[in-house]
Amino acid sequence: MAAKKLTQIYNTNHNTYKRQQYILKNINHKLANENAMITLADKSKATVIIYKHEYTKKVHTFLTDNNFHTLPNNPTNKDQIRIQKTAQQCNQIIPRQHIKYITQKTQTPPTLNAQLKFHKPGTLVRPVVNNRTAPSYKLAKKLNDILNKHLLLDNHYTIRNSTNLANDLVMTNTSL
């Protein structure tokens, strides 16, 4: 009886999975045919479908308006070497055995993604930079951990959740 029920659940889930895969394949095919893409909107959890040439035009306009320019060569290898040398000189902060863990194995320049600001007129762009593959990412993360461990800074301007906010508001003195 249980085996029959498990088989029935498997077949139902498998058919649902197959249907989802079919729908995703059709959406991707339609996007490719129309030369469109899916991206995130800024300040919301909305997903936007936009033509690739419009997206590229908006990003290019943002980059030229803000005086960005292309570097003649890739500086990530030089940065990686400087980071390794500096980390080796700072053996009081970072032990020598940790240095190999704070350098990227395959470093690449940070990538730029753009989120479209649909809440503002003109549909501006918010740049989002992914630094996870940058040479300094792991070192910055390690230094942040060290500083947080040794510096006990009480930040009064952050909250953990809405319950924490409600409790803080109840405790505040609001006499007029």
TIBA-410657 format. One line per field, with one value per residue: residue number from 1; x, y, z of N, C-alpha, C, O in turn. Coordinates in steps of 0.1 Angstrom, whole numbers, plus 5000, padded with zeros to 4 digits. Each point is the difference from the previous one (the first is absolute). Layout:
BEGIN
n (NUM | ...)
nc1 (X | ...)
nc2 (Y | ...)
nc3 (Z | ...)
cac1 (X | ...)
cac2 (Y | ...)
cac3 (Z | ...)
cc1 (X | ...)
cc2 (Y | ...)
cc3 (Z | ...)
oc1 (X | ...)
oc2 (Y | ...)
oc3 (Z | ...)
REM end
This chain:
BEGIN
n (1 | 2 | 3 | 4 | 5 | 6 | 7 | 8 | 9 | 10 | 11 | 12 | 13 | 14 | 15 | 16 | 17 | 18 | 19 | 20 | 21 | 22 | 23 | 24 | 25 | 26 | 27 | 28 | 29 | 30 | 31 | 32 | 33 | 34 | 35 | 36 | 37 | 38 | 39 | 40 | 41 | 42 | 43 | 44 | 45 | 46 | 47 | 48 | 49 | 50 | 51 | 52 | 53 | 54 | 55 | 56 | 57 | 58 | 59 | 60 | 61 | 62 | 63 | 64 | 65 | 66 | 67 | 68 | 69 | 70 | 71 | 72 | 73 | 74 | 75 | 76 | 77 | 78 | 79 | 80 | 81 | 82 | 83 | 84 | 85 | 86 | 87 | 88 | 89 | 90 | 91 | 92 | 93 | 94 | 95 | 96 | 97 | 98 | 99 | 100 | 101 | 102 | 103 | 104 | 105 | 106 | 107 | 108 | 109 | 110 | 111 | 112 | 113 | 114 | 115 | 116 | 117 | 118 | 119 | 120 | 121 | 122 | 123 | 124 | 125 | 126 | 127 | 128 | 129 | 130 | 131 | 132 | 133 | 134 | 135 | 136 | 137 | 138 | 139 | 140 | 141 | 142 | 143 | 144 | 145 | 146 | 147 | 148 | 149 | 150 | 151 | 152 | 153 | 154 | 155 | 156 | 157 | 158 | 159 | 160 | 161 | 162 | 163 | 164 | 165 | 166 | 167 | 168 | 169 | 170 | 171 | 172 | 173 | 174 | 175 | 176)
nc1 (5008 | 5013 | 5003 | 4982 | 4999 | 5013 | 4992 | 4984 | 5008 | 5008 | 4985 | 4991 | 5010 | 4998 | 4981 | 4999 | 5009 | 4990 | 4983 | 5006 | 5004 | 4981 | 4991 | 5010 | 4995 | 4981 | 5000 | 5008 | 4986 | 4984 | 5007 | 5001 | 4981 | 4993 | 5013 | 4991 | 4993 | 5012 | 4984 | 5019 | 4981 | 5003 | 5014 | 5010 | 4980 | 5001 | 4983 | 5022 | 4981 | 5021 | 4992 | 5005 | 4988 | 4980 | 4998 | 5001 | 4981 | 4985 | 5001 | 4993 | 4978 | 4991 | 5002 | 4986 | 4980 | 5004 | 4998 | 4983 | 5016 | 5003 | 4998 | 5018 | 5000 | 5005 | 4986 | 4985 | 5007 | 4996 | 4980 | 4996 | 5009 | 4989 | 4983 | 5005 | 5004 | 4983 | 4990 | 5011 | 4993 | 4982 | 5022 | 5003 | 5002 | 5017 | 4986 | 5020 | 4997 | 5001 | 5022 | 5009 | 4998 | 5020 | 5010 | 4997 | 4983 | 4978 | 5020 | 4983 | 5003 | 5003 | 4985 | 4998 | 4991 | 4986 | 5001 | 4983 | 5008 | 4991 | 5014 | 5016 | 4995 | 4988 | 4986 | 4998 | 5021 | 4993 | 5016 | 5001 | 5009 | 5005 | 4997 | 4980 | 4996 | 4987 | 5015 | 4989 | 4993 | 5012 | 5012 | 4991 | 4999 | 5019 | 5005 | 4989 | 5007 | 5017 | 4997 | 4991 | 5018 | 5011 | 4989 | 5004 | 4997 | 4999 | 4993 | 5004 | 5017 | 5006 | 4991 | 4993 | 4988 | 4985 | 5006 | 5016 | 4994 | 4990 | 5013 | 5010 | 4987 | 4999 | 5018 | 4993 | 5017 | 4979 | 5016 | 4978)
nc2 (4988 | 4991 | 4978 | 4988 | 4997 | 4984 | 4979 | 4994 | 4994 | 4978 | 4983 | 4998 | 4989 | 4978 | 4991 | 4997 | 4982 | 4980 | 4997 | 4992 | 4978 | 4987 | 4999 | 4987 | 4979 | 4994 | 4996 | 4980 | 4982 | 4998 | 4992 | 4978 | 4989 | 5000 | 4981 | 4982 | 5016 | 4984 | 5015 | 5004 | 4997 | 5020 | 4995 | 4985 | 4993 | 5022 | 4989 | 5003 | 5006 | 4993 | 5018 | 4982 | 4999 | 4991 | 4978 | 4988 | 5000 | 4985 | 4979 | 4993 | 4998 | 4980 | 4982 | 4999 | 4992 | 4977 | 5006 | 4988 | 4989 | 5000 | 4982 | 5013 | 5004 | 4979 | 5014 | 4990 | 4999 | 5018 | 5002 | 4987 | 5008 | 5015 | 4992 | 4991 | 5014 | 5008 | 4987 | 5001 | 5017 | 4992 | 4996 | 5022 | 5007 | 5001 | 4986 | 4997 | 4991 | 5020 | 5001 | 4981 | 5004 | 5010 | 4981 | 5019 | 4985 | 5004 | 5010 | 5010 | 5007 | 5018 | 4987 | 5005 | 5005 | 4994 | 5016 | 4988 | 5020 | 4980 | 4997 | 4994 | 5022 | 4991 | 4994 | 5009 | 5009 | 4979 | 5015 | 4982 | 5007 | 4989 | 5004 | 4991 | 5011 | 5015 | 5012 | 5019 | 4990 | 4986 | 5011 | 5005 | 4983 | 4995 | 5013 | 4994 | 4982 | 5003 | 5009 | 4987 | 4990 | 5011 | 4999 | 5008 | 4995 | 5017 | 4982 | 5022 | 4998 | 4986 | 4991 | 4992 | 5011 | 4989 | 4979 | 4993 | 4997 | 4980 | 4982 | 4998 | 4990 | 4977 | 4989 | 5001 | 5013 | 4993 | 5003 | 5003)
nc3 (5000 | 5017 | 4999 | 5008 | 5022 | 5009 | 4998 | 5015 | 5021 | 5003 | 5001 | 5021 | 5017 | 4999 | 5007 | 5023 | 5010 | 4998 | 5015 | 5020 | 5002 | 5003 | 5021 | 5016 | 4998 | 5009 | 5022 | 5008 | 4999 | 5016 | 5020 | 5001 | 5003 | 5021 | 5001 | 5009 | 5014 | 5011 | 5006 | 5011 | 5010 | 4991 | 5017 | 4987 | 5006 | 4995 | 4990 | 4994 | 4990 | 4996 | 4989 | 4988 | 4981 | 5004 | 5001 | 4981 | 4989 | 5007 | 4994 | 4979 | 4997 | 5007 | 4986 | 4984 | 5004 | 5000 | 4978 | 4994 | 5012 | 4978 | 5014 | 5004 | 5022 | 4996 | 5010 | 4988 | 4979 | 4987 | 4991 | 4981 | 4981 | 4989 | 4988 | 4980 | 4983 | 4990 | 4985 | 4980 | 4988 | 4990 | 5000 | 5000 | 4979 | 4985 | 5012 | 5008 | 5021 | 5010 | 5003 | 5008 | 5022 | 5005 | 4994 | 4988 | 5001 | 5004 | 5001 | 5010 | 4979 | 5013 | 5010 | 4979 | 5020 | 4984 | 5016 | 4992 | 4993 | 5007 | 5018 | 4985 | 5005 | 4984 | 5016 | 5020 | 5001 | 5004 | 5003 | 4987 | 5019 | 4981 | 5022 | 4996 | 4982 | 5011 | 4988 | 4995 | 4982 | 4988 | 4984 | 4980 | 4985 | 4988 | 4982 | 4982 | 4988 | 4985 | 4980 | 4984 | 4990 | 4984 | 4980 | 5021 | 4978 | 5014 | 4989 | 5003 | 4985 | 5017 | 4981 | 5019 | 5015 | 4987 | 5001 | 4986 | 4979 | 4994 | 4998 | 4981 | 4984 | 5001 | 4991 | 4979 | 5004 | 5004 | 5016 | 5002)
cac1 (4992 | 5009 | 5007 | 4991 | 4998 | 5013 | 5001 | 4991 | 5005 | 5011 | 4995 | 4994 | 5011 | 5008 | 4992 | 5000 | 5014 | 5000 | 4992 | 5007 | 5011 | 4995 | 4996 | 5012 | 5006 | 4992 | 5003 | 5014 | 4999 | 4993 | 5009 | 5011 | 4994 | 4997 | 5012 | 4996 | 5007 | 4993 | 5009 | 4993 | 4997 | 5005 | 4990 | 4988 | 5004 | 4994 | 5009 | 4997 | 5005 | 5004 | 5008 | 5014 | 5006 | 4996 | 5007 | 5013 | 5000 | 4998 | 5013 | 5010 | 4997 | 5005 | 5014 | 5005 | 4996 | 5007 | 5014 | 5007 | 5007 | 5006 | 5015 | 5008 | 5003 | 4993 | 5009 | 4997 | 5012 | 5009 | 4994 | 5001 | 5013 | 5001 | 4993 | 5008 | 5012 | 4995 | 4995 | 5012 | 5006 | 4992 | 4998 | 4994 | 4985 | 4995 | 5011 | 5006 | 4993 | 4987 | 5002 | 4995 | 4986 | 4994 | 5002 | 4991 | 5007 | 4998 | 4995 | 4995 | 4995 | 4986 | 4990 | 4990 | 4986 | 4992 | 4985 | 4993 | 4992 | 4987 | 4993 | 5004 | 4998 | 5011 | 5006 | 5014 | 5006 | 5008 | 5010 | 5003 | 5013 | 5003 | 5014 | 5004 | 5012 | 5011 | 5011 | 5000 | 4987 | 5002 | 5008 | 4991 | 4991 | 5008 | 5002 | 4987 | 4999 | 5010 | 4995 | 4988 | 5003 | 5007 | 4994 | 4986 | 4994 | 4986 | 4993 | 4986 | 4991 | 4995 | 4991 | 5001 | 4987 | 4989 | 4997 | 5011 | 4996 | 4988 | 5004 | 5008 | 4991 | 4993 | 5009 | 5004 | 4993 | 4994 | 4992 | 5000)
cac2 (5012 | 5011 | 5001 | 5005 | 5014 | 5006 | 5000 | 5009 | 5013 | 5002 | 5003 | 5013 | 5010 | 4999 | 5006 | 5015 | 5004 | 4999 | 5012 | 5013 | 5000 | 5003 | 5014 | 5008 | 4998 | 5008 | 5014 | 5003 | 5001 | 5012 | 5011 | 4999 | 5004 | 5014 | 5007 | 5006 | 4994 | 5002 | 5007 | 5004 | 5014 | 5006 | 5004 | 4991 | 4986 | 4998 | 4995 | 5008 | 4995 | 5011 | 4996 | 5001 | 5012 | 5011 | 4998 | 5004 | 5014 | 5007 | 4998 | 5008 | 5014 | 5002 | 5000 | 5012 | 5012 | 5001 | 5000 | 4987 | 4997 | 4987 | 4999 | 4994 | 4986 | 4994 | 5002 | 4990 | 4992 | 5009 | 5001 | 4988 | 4999 | 5010 | 4995 | 4989 | 5005 | 5008 | 4991 | 4993 | 5010 | 5002 | 4987 | 5002 | 5001 | 4988 | 4989 | 4995 | 4989 | 5004 | 5009 | 4993 | 5000 | 5013 | 5004 | 4993 | 4990 | 5005 | 5013 | 5007 | 5013 | 5000 | 5001 | 5010 | 4997 | 5012 | 4999 | 5011 | 5008 | 5003 | 5009 | 5014 | 5002 | 4998 | 4987 | 5001 | 4988 | 4999 | 4990 | 4991 | 4994 | 4988 | 4999 | 4987 | 4994 | 5010 | 4995 | 5004 | 4996 | 4991 | 5007 | 5010 | 4992 | 4996 | 5012 | 5004 | 4991 | 5003 | 5013 | 4998 | 4992 | 5008 | 5013 | 4998 | 5012 | 4999 | 5008 | 5003 | 5003 | 4989 | 4991 | 4986 | 4996 | 5009 | 4998 | 5008 | 5014 | 5003 | 5000 | 5012 | 5012 | 5000 | 5005 | 5013 | 5010 | 5008 | 5010 | 5012)
cac3 (5000 | 5001 | 4988 | 4990 | 5003 | 4997 | 4985 | 4995 | 5003 | 4991 | 4986 | 5000 | 5000 | 4988 | 4989 | 5002 | 4996 | 4986 | 4995 | 5003 | 4991 | 4987 | 5000 | 5000 | 4987 | 4991 | 5003 | 4996 | 4985 | 4996 | 5002 | 4990 | 4987 | 5001 | 5005 | 5013 | 5012 | 5012 | 5010 | 5012 | 5002 | 5012 | 5011 | 5001 | 4996 | 4987 | 4989 | 4988 | 4987 | 4992 | 4988 | 5004 | 4995 | 5009 | 5012 | 4997 | 4998 | 5014 | 5007 | 4993 | 5004 | 5014 | 5001 | 4993 | 5008 | 5013 | 4997 | 5001 | 4988 | 4999 | 5003 | 4989 | 5003 | 5011 | 5011 | 5010 | 5003 | 5008 | 5013 | 5008 | 5004 | 5010 | 5011 | 5006 | 5007 | 5011 | 5010 | 5006 | 5009 | 5011 | 5007 | 5013 | 4998 | 4992 | 5000 | 4987 | 4995 | 4995 | 4988 | 4988 | 5000 | 4997 | 4987 | 4990 | 4991 | 4986 | 5001 | 4988 | 5004 | 5004 | 4989 | 5001 | 4996 | 5001 | 5004 | 4994 | 5010 | 4994 | 5008 | 4997 | 4985 | 4991 | 5002 | 5002 | 5003 | 5013 | 4998 | 5010 | 4997 | 5007 | 5003 | 5005 | 4993 | 5000 | 5008 | 5014 | 5006 | 5012 | 5009 | 5007 | 5009 | 5011 | 5008 | 5006 | 5011 | 5010 | 5006 | 5008 | 5012 | 5009 | 5003 | 5004 | 4997 | 5002 | 4990 | 5004 | 4989 | 4993 | 5007 | 4995 | 4994 | 5004 | 5014 | 5007 | 4998 | 5009 | 5014 | 5001 | 5000 | 5012 | 5011 | 4998 | 5007 | 4991 | 5007 | 4992)
cc1 (5009 | 5008 | 4992 | 4998 | 5012 | 5001 | 4990 | 5005 | 5012 | 4995 | 4994 | 5010 | 5009 | 4993 | 5000 | 5014 | 5001 | 4993 | 5008 | 5012 | 4996 | 4997 | 5013 | 5007 | 4993 | 5003 | 5013 | 5000 | 4994 | 5009 | 5011 | 4995 | 4998 | 5012 | 4997 | 5007 | 4991 | 5010 | 4991 | 4998 | 5006 | 4989 | 4988 | 5005 | 4994 | 5010 | 4995 | 5004 | 5002 | 5008 | 5015 | 5006 | 4996 | 5008 | 5015 | 5002 | 4999 | 5013 | 5011 | 4998 | 5004 | 5015 | 5007 | 4997 | 5008 | 5015 | 5008 | 5008 | 5007 | 5014 | 5007 | 5003 | 4993 | 5009 | 4998 | 5012 | 5009 | 4994 | 5001 | 5014 | 5003 | 4993 | 5008 | 5012 | 4997 | 4996 | 5012 | 5008 | 4992 | 4997 | 4995 | 4985 | 4995 | 5012 | 5004 | 4992 | 4986 | 5001 | 4995 | 4985 | 4993 | 5003 | 4992 | 5009 | 4999 | 4993 | 4996 | 4995 | 4985 | 4991 | 4990 | 4987 | 4992 | 4986 | 4994 | 4991 | 4987 | 4992 | 5003 | 4998 | 5013 | 5007 | 5015 | 5006 | 5007 | 5010 | 5002 | 5012 | 5002 | 5015 | 5005 | 5012 | 5011 | 5012 | 4999 | 4988 | 5003 | 5008 | 4991 | 4990 | 5007 | 5002 | 4988 | 4997 | 5009 | 4995 | 4988 | 5002 | 5006 | 4994 | 4985 | 4993 | 4985 | 4993 | 4986 | 4991 | 4996 | 4991 | 5001 | 4987 | 4989 | 4996 | 5010 | 4996 | 4988 | 5004 | 5008 | 4991 | 4992 | 5009 | 5004 | 4991 | 4994 | 4991 | 5001 | 5000)
cc2 (5013 | 5002 | 5005 | 5015 | 5008 | 5001 | 5011 | 5015 | 5004 | 5004 | 5013 | 5011 | 5000 | 5007 | 5015 | 5005 | 5001 | 5012 | 5013 | 5001 | 5004 | 5015 | 5009 | 4999 | 5009 | 5015 | 5004 | 5001 | 5013 | 5012 | 5000 | 5005 | 5015 | 5008 | 5008 | 4993 | 5003 | 5006 | 5004 | 5016 | 5005 | 5003 | 4991 | 4986 | 4997 | 4994 | 5007 | 4993 | 5012 | 4995 | 5003 | 5013 | 5012 | 5000 | 5005 | 5015 | 5008 | 4999 | 5008 | 5015 | 5003 | 5001 | 5012 | 5012 | 5001 | 4998 | 4987 | 4998 | 4986 | 5001 | 4993 | 4985 | 4997 | 5001 | 4989 | 4992 | 5008 | 5002 | 4988 | 4998 | 5010 | 4996 | 4989 | 5005 | 5008 | 4991 | 4992 | 5009 | 5002 | 4987 | 5002 | 5000 | 4987 | 4990 | 4995 | 4988 | 5004 | 5008 | 4993 | 4999 | 5013 | 5006 | 4992 | 4990 | 5005 | 5013 | 5006 | 5014 | 4999 | 5002 | 5011 | 4995 | 5013 | 4997 | 5013 | 5007 | 5004 | 5010 | 5014 | 5002 | 4999 | 4987 | 5000 | 4986 | 5000 | 4989 | 4991 | 4992 | 4987 | 4998 | 4986 | 4994 | 5010 | 4995 | 5004 | 4995 | 4992 | 5007 | 5010 | 4993 | 4996 | 5012 | 5005 | 4991 | 5004 | 5013 | 4998 | 4992 | 5009 | 5014 | 4998 | 5013 | 4998 | 5010 | 5002 | 5002 | 4988 | 4992 | 4986 | 4996 | 5009 | 4999 | 5008 | 5015 | 5004 | 5001 | 5013 | 5012 | 5001 | 5006 | 5014 | 5010 | 5010 | 5011 | 5013 | 5012)
cc3 (5000 | 4987 | 4988 | 5001 | 4996 | 4985 | 4994 | 5003 | 4990 | 4986 | 4999 | 5000 | 4987 | 4988 | 5002 | 4996 | 4985 | 4993 | 5002 | 4991 | 4986 | 4999 | 5000 | 4987 | 4990 | 5002 | 4995 | 4984 | 4995 | 5002 | 4990 | 4987 | 4999 | 5004 | 5012 | 5011 | 5012 | 5010 | 5012 | 5000 | 5013 | 5010 | 5000 | 4997 | 4987 | 4990 | 4987 | 4988 | 4991 | 4988 | 5003 | 4995 | 5008 | 5013 | 4998 | 4998 | 5013 | 5008 | 4994 | 5003 | 5014 | 5001 | 4994 | 5008 | 5013 | 4998 | 5003 | 4987 | 5001 | 5003 | 4989 | 5003 | 5013 | 5013 | 5011 | 5004 | 5009 | 5014 | 5009 | 5006 | 5012 | 5013 | 5007 | 5007 | 5012 | 5012 | 5007 | 5010 | 5013 | 5008 | 5014 | 4999 | 4994 | 5001 | 4987 | 4994 | 4994 | 4987 | 4987 | 4999 | 4997 | 4987 | 4990 | 4992 | 4986 | 5001 | 4987 | 5004 | 5004 | 4989 | 5004 | 4995 | 5002 | 5004 | 4995 | 5010 | 4993 | 5009 | 4998 | 4985 | 4992 | 5001 | 5001 | 5004 | 5013 | 4997 | 5012 | 4996 | 5008 | 5002 | 5004 | 4994 | 4999 | 5009 | 5014 | 5008 | 5013 | 5011 | 5008 | 5009 | 5013 | 5010 | 5007 | 5012 | 5012 | 5008 | 5008 | 5013 | 5010 | 5003 | 5003 | 4998 | 5001 | 4990 | 5004 | 4989 | 4992 | 5008 | 4994 | 4993 | 5005 | 5015 | 5008 | 4999 | 5009 | 5014 | 5003 | 5000 | 5013 | 5011 | 4998 | 5008 | 4990 | 5006 | 4992 | 5009)
oc1 (4997 | 5002 | 5005 | 5000 | 4999 | 5005 | 5004 | 4998 | 5001 | 5005 | 5002 | 5000 | 5004 | 5006 | 5000 | 5001 | 5006 | 5005 | 5000 | 5003 | 5007 | 5003 | 5000 | 5005 | 5006 | 5001 | 5002 | 5007 | 5005 | 5001 | 5004 | 5007 | 5002 | 4999 | 5003 | 5006 | 4991 | 5012 | 4988 | 5008 | 5001 | 4989 | 4990 | 5011 | 4997 | 5012 | 4988 | 5011 | 4991 | 5007 | 5004 | 5008 | 5008 | 5004 | 5005 | 5009 | 5007 | 5005 | 5008 | 5010 | 5006 | 5005 | 5009 | 5008 | 5001 | 5007 | 5011 | 4995 | 5001 | 5007 | 4994 | 5002 | 4995 | 5010 | 5007 | 5002 | 5006 | 5007 | 5003 | 5002 | 5006 | 5005 | 5000 | 5003 | 5006 | 5003 | 4999 | 5006 | 5005 | 4989 | 4997 | 4993 | 4990 | 5011 | 4992 | 4998 | 4994 | 4990 | 4994 | 4995 | 4988 | 4997 | 4998 | 5011 | 5010 | 4988 | 5006 | 4997 | 4993 | 5003 | 4997 | 4999 | 5004 | 4994 | 5005 | 4993 | 4999 | 4990 | 4994 | 5001 | 5011 | 5009 | 5007 | 4992 | 5006 | 4997 | 5000 | 5001 | 4998 | 5007 | 5012 | 5007 | 5011 | 4997 | 5005 | 4998 | 4995 | 4998 | 5000 | 4997 | 4994 | 4999 | 5000 | 4995 | 4995 | 5000 | 4999 | 4993 | 4998 | 5003 | 4992 | 4998 | 4994 | 5001 | 4992 | 4988 | 4996 | 5000 | 5004 | 5001 | 5003 | 4996 | 4996 | 5002 | 5000 | 4996 | 4999 | 5002 | 4997 | 4995 | 5005 | 4988 | 5008 | 4989 | 5011 | 5000)
oc2 (5009 | 5011 | 5008 | 5008 | 5011 | 5011 | 5007 | 5008 | 5011 | 5010 | 5007 | 5009 | 5010 | 5007 | 5008 | 5011 | 5010 | 5006 | 5009 | 5011 | 5008 | 5007 | 5009 | 5010 | 5007 | 5008 | 5011 | 5009 | 5006 | 5009 | 5011 | 5007 | 5006 | 5013 | 5012 | 4990 | 5009 | 4995 | 5000 | 5007 | 4992 | 5004 | 5004 | 4998 | 4988 | 5004 | 5001 | 4994 | 5008 | 4990 | 5009 | 5006 | 5009 | 5010 | 5007 | 5006 | 5010 | 5009 | 5007 | 5007 | 5011 | 5009 | 5006 | 5009 | 5012 | 4997 | 5001 | 5005 | 4994 | 5009 | 4991 | 4992 | 5008 | 4994 | 5001 | 4997 | 4995 | 5000 | 5001 | 4996 | 4997 | 5002 | 5000 | 4996 | 4999 | 5002 | 4997 | 4996 | 5005 | 4997 | 4990 | 4997 | 4994 | 5003 | 5000 | 5000 | 4992 | 5002 | 5006 | 4997 | 5001 | 5011 | 4988 | 5004 | 5000 | 5001 | 4997 | 5002 | 4991 | 5007 | 5002 | 4996 | 5008 | 4991 | 5010 | 4993 | 5011 | 5005 | 5009 | 4991 | 5004 | 4997 | 4996 | 4990 | 5011 | 4988 | 5005 | 4994 | 5000 | 4998 | 4999 | 4992 | 4997 | 4993 | 4992 | 5003 | 5003 | 4998 | 5002 | 5005 | 5000 | 4999 | 5004 | 5005 | 5000 | 5001 | 5006 | 5002 | 4998 | 5006 | 4995 | 5008 | 4991 | 5012 | 4990 | 5002 | 5002 | 5001 | 4998 | 4993 | 5009 | 5010 | 5007 | 5007 | 5011 | 5010 | 5006 | 5010 | 5011 | 5007 | 5006 | 4997 | 5008 | 5003 | 5004 | 5012)
oc3 (4992 | 4995 | 4992 | 4991 | 4994 | 4995 | 4991 | 4991 | 4995 | 4994 | 4990 | 4992 | 4996 | 4992 | 4990 | 4994 | 4995 | 4991 | 4992 | 4995 | 4993 | 4989 | 4992 | 4995 | 4992 | 4991 | 4994 | 4995 | 4991 | 4992 | 4995 | 4993 | 4990 | 5001 | 5001 | 4998 | 5000 | 5001 | 4999 | 4995 | 5010 | 4996 | 5007 | 4995 | 4997 | 5001 | 4998 | 5000 | 4998 | 5001 | 5007 | 5007 | 5002 | 5005 | 5008 | 5004 | 5002 | 5006 | 5007 | 5003 | 5002 | 5007 | 5005 | 5001 | 5005 | 5009 | 5004 | 4989 | 5011 | 4995 | 4993 | 4991 | 5007 | 5000 | 5011 | 5012 | 5009 | 5010 | 5012 | 5011 | 5010 | 5011 | 5013 | 5011 | 5010 | 5011 | 5012 | 5009 | 5010 | 5004 | 5006 | 5010 | 5005 | 4995 | 4990 | 4988 | 4993 | 4993 | 4992 | 4989 | 4996 | 4997 | 5002 | 4996 | 4992 | 5000 | 4990 | 5012 | 4996 | 4990 | 5011 | 4989 | 5009 | 4993 | 5002 | 5008 | 4994 | 4995 | 5006 | 4992 | 5005 | 4993 | 4991 | 5001 | 5004 | 4998 | 5011 | 4990 | 5012 | 4991 | 5004 | 5006 | 4995 | 5010 | 5009 | 5012 | 5011 | 5012 | 5012 | 5011 | 5011 | 5012 | 5011 | 5011 | 5012 | 5012 | 5011 | 5010 | 5012 | 5011 | 4991 | 5010 | 4994 | 5001 | 5000 | 5002 | 4988 | 5013 | 4989 | 4990 | 5008 | 5005 | 5010 | 5009 | 5006 | 5007 | 5010 | 5008 | 5005 | 5009 | 5010 | 5001 | 4994 | 4995 | 4996 | 4996)
REM end
